[in-house]
Amino acid sequence: MLLAIDCGNTHVVFGIFNHSDLRHSWRAQTSDTIDKERFLSSFLKQLAHFGLSLPDITDVIIASVVIEATHCFDYLEHSIAIPFRSIANPSIILPIDIDVPDPSQVGADRIVNAVAGSSLTQSDVIIVDFGTATTFDVVKMSAGRAVYKGGIIAPGVNLSVEALSNAASKLPDINLNVRPKHLKVIGTNTQDAMWSGIIWGYVGLIEGIIHKIRDESKSDFEIIATGGLASLYLPYCELIKQQEPDLTLVGLHQIAKINGYK
């Protein structure tokens, strides 16, 4: 079985693949990587919950954007006793060209999303990832091969909401998991006004950036949304037709196959 690991700034996402099937997935807090032994213990308990143990894992692939977590994953690699394939390793084979001046500046998760998005659509595509940051990654097809062209990094929704609440003491905390049933643009109380900004402000940002990318590239693009808050915006963004919650894990699986996983 393949263990795919996506370590982002807020969460570590694990996926267990049996050949091409994503059998199990779960999340941990990235901050938990500070304690490597406790992190390993939690990982082993989660495997046991699915009826699995370390010998069931035959391959591992990882994409991480958190330097501080390296020591923890080195410890995990030693415990599993299987060399980790890392997206950051220059020797790894990618089914995509990175057409930017310094490819090393592109986050591993963004490369993986670009691989998965272009594979799913087989066309020019923009991947909108609602994570710690809200990112837009632009992929164009050239002679049948995907080419990563760059993208946009905007503040994430959670970061913006937290910053607003922390900076303005009279504003209430907003639980993004409990959205109002009827959302008007013009709020008639403080909470509704904040929800309007959270939803319609970001819809304006998302759709405005997509239009700008299309204009600048003189090309149409399919749009794929992923990340923890994608489902919050899907009902309001007319330009986003497709959501893929496991896009990064799917991309890791595809890259693992190219590099030897059966």
Secondary structure, 3 states (H helix, E strand, C coil): CEEEEEECCCEEEEEEEECCEEEEEEEEEHHHHHCHHHHHHHHHHHHHHCCCCHHHCCEEEEEECCHHHHHHHHHHHHHHCCCEEECCCCCCCCCEEECCCCHHHCCHHHHHHHHHHHHHHCCCEEEEEECCEEEEEEEEEECCEEEEEEEEEEECHHHHHHHHHHHCCCCCCCCCCCCCCCCCCCCCCHHHHHHHHHHHHHHHHHHHHHHHHHHHHCCCCEEEEECCCHHHHCCCCCCCCEECCCHHHHHHHHHHHHCCCC
